[in-house]
Amino acid sequence: MLFFTQCFGAVLDLIHLRFQHYKAKRVFSAAGQLVCVVNPTHSLKYAPTLYPAAQTSTEQSILPPCHHHEAVHDPQLVPCMCPLFSCPWEGHLEVVVSHLRQTHHINILQGAEIVFLATDMHVPAPTDWIIMHSCLGHQFLLVLRKQEKYEGHPQFFAMMMLIGTPTQADNFTYRLELNRNQRRLKWEATPRSVLECVDSVISDGDCLVLNTSLAQLFSDNGSLAIGIAITTSKVHNSEAEM
């Protein structure tokens, strides 16, 4: 009976996963569009405390503040770009992808257009959904973060960051699109470089921002499907339309 129960549970999980893929493909009907199911991960960098006043001296030493790296260039070492962990790793920019995949086990997808299906949107903040996206000869980091910008009011922040320099990032345009129940929300902007931390992108408001009500409007049974497209462009604009 125990064996049967475990096997039956595994079959149900597989059916549920296939059903999530089907729902995302039904919403984004473009042929050949790749769907990636991404589970939430609680950020160890921010989980111990939400408010600076509650930090102890030990926590403050474990959770270093976010630093800007505009002056960092390829020959220099750069810190780990993973927003989930306070990782002490440093290395050259060209080996950041290998570090993220091998150490932090972040998945990577290929293709100009993909669907990012974030599951379990109801989990408490702070939480991140992260994948890497390989496209047009470069690698991008897609981050969806649930964070309480104000106490008791969680918001969702979605952004695309190039694993490269700010000058390289200026050559691309990315589009995030939500489409459900005859409603469409689109965000188009120039990606930021991973040399700038996720916190600074959120502080600048240079990302797609969803409050809880809006996220629920576009979610389907606790999952949020985001269509992603990347193009090369010298035209820089940023818009959110509904």
Secondary structure, DSSP 8 states (H G I E B T S, - for coil): -HHHHHHHHHHHHHHHHHHHHHHHHHHS--TT-EEEEE--EE-TTTTT-SSGGG--HHHHHHS------TT--TTS-EE---TTS----EE-GGGHHHHHHHHS---EEESSEEEEEE--TTS-SSEEEEEEEEETTEEEEEEEEEEEEETTEEEEEEEEEESS-HHHHTTEEEEEEEEETTEEEEEEE--EETTS-HHHHHHHT-SEEEEHHHHHHH-BTTBEEEEEEEEE-S----EEE-
